C-alpha cells in the first residue's frame, strides 16, 4: 500500500481509530456525556476526511475495496445519519436507563456498526462483502437488545440474530457457488466470467439468487419481511432509526455495486425475481400498514413498501436507475430520521410513545414536534413540495424510461393506498387532546427533552433537508450523477 491508498481509505481508518480510542476511554473512565460527545465528534471528523479521500478517488485498494464517488457519497449519508442518531440517543438513554450503568458501550457499538457500513459501501470482493455484512449485523444484534432488562428488546434481538444467521448462511452458500462457477472472488471477476458464459447454469443462477436473497432478508423485502415489524417495535427507538436508515443505506450501496459490476439484472430470471419482490413488497407493506395501531409497526411496514419502490427504480437499469435509487435512499433516510426522531424525542419524556393514541392532540401540547412528524409523514406519502415527492417522481421517471409500465402502475397505485394511513396519523396529531397524550407540567420540567439544543438542531437539520430537496433538488442530483458515473466507469473496467 502506498500513500494514495491511505488517503482514499482515510474515512474508514479514521473511524476505526476513533472506535479504538472510544473503547479505551470507556475502560479508563465512564462518563456518558463525554463518550456521547466523543462519538459524535468521531463521526464529524470522519465526515471531514471525505473531501481529502475524494482527491485521490477513484482508487482500488488491493482487491478488497474500491473507493470512488459512489462509496464516498454513501459514506457521507451514513455518517450524517449516525450523528443525528447519536444526538437523539443521549436523552433517550438517560430516561431509559435511569440509575443503571453500562450506557457508554452503546456508542462504541454504534461506531462499530457504522464502521461495518463504511466497509460495505467500498466492498468489491467476497471477503470484504462478508466482513462488512457481519460487523454491521452483529453490532446491531447487541444494540437491539441493549436494554437488557426489558423483555421486548431482548425478544427483538433474538429475532434479529436468527435473521442474521439465516442471511449469512444463504449469503455464504451463494458466494461459494459463484466462486465454484467462476473461480473469482471479486465482483468484476465474477461479472466478466458471467458475460463470457454461453449459458447460465443452475449453479450460476442459484448462487446469484442466494446472494440476493441474503441481501433482501436484511433489507426486509417481502416475503422476507417477517422480522421487520417485531424488531422495529422491540428495539430501542434510536436503534430502530439506525436500522431504517444507516443499515439499509449501506446495503443499498452494496447492492448497487454488486448489481452493476456483476450484471445480475441483465439475466431475465433475476430481473423477474426482483420484479416479483418489488410488487409483493409494495402490496404487503401498504396493506398491512393500514391495520396498524402502533406507530413503529406502521413505519416498519411503510419501510417495506418504500424499498419496493426502490426496486422499481433499480430494475430500470443504467445511469437513470442508479441515480433514482441513490436519490430515493437519501430522501428516505431523511424522512425516517424525522419520523423516528420524533418518536425518540417524545419517548425521552418518560415511557415509550408507540401507540397511535399517544399522539392524539400532540399539536396542542408539542406543536413543533407535531409539525416535524407531519412533515415527515407528508414526505413519506409523496406530497408535492417535499423531498418524498421528488424521490417518487424520480423512481417513476426511471421506470417509464425503461418501459416498466406495470411496475410503475403498481407503484402509483400503492402510493395512493399509503395516503390513508399517513393522513390518519396526521389527523390524529391535530385532533382533540386527551389525558393520555398530555404530560404533566412537572414532568416536562424534570425532563426537558424538547428544549435540548441538540434535539432542536438535529430535527431542524432533517426538516430543512426534506423541504430544500422538495423545492431545489438539482445540486444533490448533480452530485449523485457524478457519483454514478464513477461507479459505472469502474464497473466496465476489465479485471
N, C-alpha and C positions, 0 to 999 in steps of 0.2 A: 504494500500500500504506500502511496505517495501523498504529498501534501494535499493535492486536489481531492483525493479520496476522503481525507479527514474533513475537508471543508464542506463537501456535499453531505457528509454524514453528521455534521455538527449538531443538527437538531436532535437526532437520536442519541448521540454521545452526550450532549448537554443534559437531556432529561434523565438519561441513565445515571450520570454522575450526581445529579440532584437527588435522585431516588436513594442512592447510597448514602449521601450526606443526611438525608431525612431519617434514614434508618439509624445512623449513628447518633443523631441528635436525640431521637426518642430513647435510645439506650442510655444516654448520659443523663438527660433530664426531661421529664414530661411537662409539657405546657401546651394546652390546647390552642390558645390564641397564637402563640409563636409558630407552632407546627403548621397551623392552617395558613398563616401569613406566608410562611416559607414555601409551602406547597403552591400557593397562588403565584408567588414570585418566580418559582421554578418554571411554571408554565409560561409566565410572561417573558422571562429571559430566553427560554427556548423559542418562543414565538419571534423574538427579536433576532435570532440567528437565521431565520428563513431567508431574508434578502441576501445574506452572506452566502448561504448554500446555493441560492439561485444563480449567483455569479459564476459558479462552476458547473451548473447543471445544463443539459442532461449528462449524466455520467453513470456508467455501470461499475459497481464496486464488487470485485471478484465476480462470481456468477450468481451470488445470492440476492443482491439488492441492486435496484436501479433507482436513482434519484433524478426525477425530471419535474417539470412544472405541474404535471398531474399529481404526483406524490406530494409536492410542496403545498399545493392548494388544499388538498385534503388534510395535510398536517396542520395548516392554519385553522381549518374548520374544527378539527379535533381539539387542538389546544385552546382555542377560544371558548368552545363549549365547555371544556373541562374547567376553565377559570370561572365561568358563570356558575357551574355546579358547586365548586368549592366555596364560592361566595355565599350561595344559598344554603350550604350544608351547615355552616358554623352554628347559627342559632338553632337550627333543627336538632342538631346533635346535643346541644346543651339541654333542650327541653326533653328529649327522648331519654338521655342517659341520667340526667339529674345528678345524683351523687356517685354514680358508678364510675369506675376507672376504665381505661383502655380505649379512649376516643382517638388517640393520636395515630394509631395504626391504620385507621380509616383513610387518612390522607396518603400514607405510604402505599396502600393498596390501589388507591385512585391513580397515583403516579405510575405504578407498575402496569395497571390496565391500559393507561394512556400510552406507555412505552410499547406495549404489545400492539396497540392500534397504529402507532407510527411505523412499526416494522411491517405490518400488513400493507400499508399504503405503498411501500417500496418493494415488497416481495415479488420476485420474478423466478423463484426456484422452489421446488417442493419442500426443501428443508426450512427456508425462511418463512414460507407459507405456513407450515405446520407449527413452527415455534411461535410466530406471532399469534396464530389462532389459539394455541393452548395458553399462552401467557395472558391473553385477554380473557379467555373463558374461565381459567382457574381464579384469577383475581376477582372476577365478577361473582363467582360462587361464594367467595369469602365475604364480599361486600353485601351481597343479598342477605346473607344470614348474620350480618354484623350485629344486629340487635338480638344477641344470643339468648336472652332471657324471654323472648317473645315467641309464641307458637307459630304465628303466620310467617314471619321472616325465615325461620328455620325450615318450615314446610316448603316455602318457595325456593330456598337454597338447595334442598334435596332434589326438587323437581328440575331445577336448572342444572344441577350436577348430573343427573341421569340424562338430560338432554345433551349436555356437553359430551358425555361418554359416548352416546349414540352417534352424535355428529362426528366426533373424532374417529370412531371406528369405521363409519361409512367413508369418511374422507381418506383415511389411510388405505383402505381397501381399494378405493378408486384410484388413488395415486399409484399404488402398487401395480394395478392393471395397466395404467398408462405407461409406467416405466417398463413393464414387461413387453408391451407392444412397440414402444418407440426406442427404448434404450437411452432416453434422455430424461433429465430431471428439471430442465429449465422450460419456462412457458414457450419461449421462442423455438427451442429444440423440438418440443412435442408438436408445436404448430407446423413446423417445417416438414416433419415426417408425416403428419396427418395430411398435409396438402399434396404430398407426393404419392400417397397411397391411392391405388386404383379403386379400391372399395373399402368401405368401413366395416370391419369385422364386429362380431358381437362383443368381443373383449374391449375393443376401442369404445364402442357405444356404452357398454356397461361401466367402464372406468369414468368416462365423462359424466354420465348420469349420476353416478355415486358421488363424485366430487361436487356437482351442482346441488344434489340433494343435501349434502352436508352443509353447504353454504345456505341453502333455503331453510334448513332447520334453525340456524342461528338468526336468519332474517325474520323468521316467523311467518313464512308464506304458507297459505293454506294448500294442502291439508296437513301441513307440518306445524300448525299454529297452536296446538293444544296447550303448550306451556305458557304462551304469551299472557292470557288474562290472569292466571293464577300467580305468576311471577310478578307481573306489574302490580297486582293488588297487594301481595305479601311483602315485597321488598320495601326497604325504606324509600320514601318518595324521591330523595335526591338520586338514589341509585336507579330507580325506575326511569328518571330523567336521563341518566347516563346510558342505560341500555337503549332507550328510544333514540338517542342522538349519537353519541360518540361511538358506541359499539356498532351500530348499523351503518354509520358513515364510513368507518374503517372497512367493513365487509363489502360495501358497495364499491369502494375504491379498488379493493382486491378483485371483485367480480368483474369490474370494467376492464382491468388489465388482463385478467385471465381470458375473458371472452374475446378481447381484441387480439391478443398475441397468439392464442391457440386457434381462434377462429371457430369456436364451437357453434355459434349461431348460424354459420353457413351450412351446417348439417340439418336437413329437413326434420329429422326425428327430434333433435334437441330443440329446434325452433318451435315445433308443435308442442313439446312438453312445456316450454316456457309460456306459450300462448295459453295453454290449459291452466297453468299455475296462476297466470295473471287474472284470468276470468274468475277462477274459483276463489282467489284471494279477495278480489273486489266484492264479489257477491257475498261470500262468507262474512267478511269484515263488516260490511254495511248492514246486512240483515241482522246479525247478532248484536251489533251496537244498538239497534232500535230497542232491544229488550232490556238494556242495562239500567240499573238504578245506582250503580257505583261509578263515580267519575273516573277512577283509574282504570276500571274494566272497560268503560266506554271508550276511553282514549286508547286502550290496548287494542280493541277490535278495530278502531279507526286506523291505527298504525298498520294493521294487516291490509286494509283496503288501500292505504296510501302506497305501500310497496307493490301492490298490484298495479297501481298507476305507473310506478317507476319501471316495472317490467314492460309495460306497453311502450314506453319511450325507448327502453333498451333494445327491444325487438325491431325497432326501425332500422338499426344498423347504420354504420358510418359516422361521420362527424356530427350530424344533427342529433343522433341518438345519444352520443357521449355528452354533448352539450346539454341536452334536455335532462338527462339523468343527473348530471352534476348540479345543475341549477335547482332541480327539484329537491335533491337531497339537502342542499344548503338551506333552501327555504323551509323544508320540513323540520330541520334541526332548530331553526329559529322559532317556528310555530310551536314545536314541542317544548322547547325551553320556556316559552311564555306560558303555555297551559300548565305544564307540570310545575313550573316555577311558582305559579300562584298557589297551587295545591300545597307545595312545600312551605311557602311562607305562611299561608293560612293555618297549616298544621303546626307551625312553630309557635303558635299562641297557646298550645296545650291540647294534646289529643289529636289524632289523625282526623282530618276532614275529608272523608272519601265518599260519603253518600251525597246524592243529588240534593236531598232536602237540607243538607248542611249549608248549601249555597243559596237557600231561599232568602231573597231580600238582601243579598250581600251588598248591592249597590248603595243601600241606605245606611249601612254601617261601615263599609270599607269601599268607598266609591272608586278610588284609583285602582284598587286591586280587582274589583269587578270589571272596570274598563279594560284592564290588561287581559283578563281572561276572555272577555267578549271579543276583543281584537284578535286574539289567538284563534278563537273558535271561528270567527268570520273568515279568517285567512285559511284555516283548515277546510272550511266549506267552499273556498274558492270565490268569495265575493269580490267584485272589482275594487280597485284602489288598494288592494292588499297583495302581499307577495305570493300568497297561495293562488290567486287568480292567474298571475303571470306564469307560475310553475305549471298549473294545469293546462294553460293555453300552449305553453312550450311543448308539453308532452303530447297534446292533441295534434299540434302542428307537425311534430316529428312522425307521429303515426299516420297522418294524412299524406305526408310527403312520401312515405314508404308504401302507401296503399293498404294499410292495415285497417280497413273500414270497419270490420265487425268488432275489432278490439277498441277502436275509437268510439263506436256507438255504445259499447259496454261501459267504457269509462264515463261517457257523458251521462248515461242512464244511472249509473251508480253514484255519480256526483250529485244528481238530483235527489236520490234517496237519502244521501248523507245530510242533506239540508235539514231534514226533520229532527234528527237527534241533536245536531249542533244548535239549531234555533230553540229547541225545547230547553236546553240548558241555559241559553242566553235569556230566554223569557223568565226562567227561574231566578236569575240574578236580579231582575228588575221587579220581581213580584213583591207581595206584601211580606215584610219581615216577620219571622216567627221567633219564639223564645229560643229554640234550638240553634237558630242561625246567628243569634247575637251573643256577644261575650260581655260579661260584667265589666264595668269600668275599672274596677280594682285589678282584675286580671290583666287588662290591657296595660295598665300602668306597670305591673310587675314584669311583664314580658313584652317590651316594646319592639316586637319584631318588625312592625311596619314602619317605624321611624328610623330603622337602621340605614345608614347611608350606603352600605354595601348592597342591601336589598333594593333600594331605590335605583342605584346606578346599574345594577345587573338587569333588572326588569326594564328599566328605561332604555338601556342599550338594545335589548331584544326588541322592544316595541319600535324603536327607531329603525331597526333593520327591516321589520315587517312592513312599515309604512314607506320607507325610502325605496325598497326593492319593488313595492307595488306601483310606484309612480315613476321611478327613474332606475330601471334595471340595467341600462346599457353598459356602464362601467364593469359591472360584475360579469355580464355576458361576454364582453370583450376579453376579460381576464380568463374566463372559462374557455373561450375559443382558442386562446394561445396555449393553455394547458392541454387541451385536447389534441392540438396539432403536434405537440411534442410526444404525446402518448402514441399517436398513430405513426409518427416517424420512427420511433423506437420499435414499434410492432412490425414494421416492414423490413427492418434490418435482418440480414441473414446471420444466424448464429456462427 
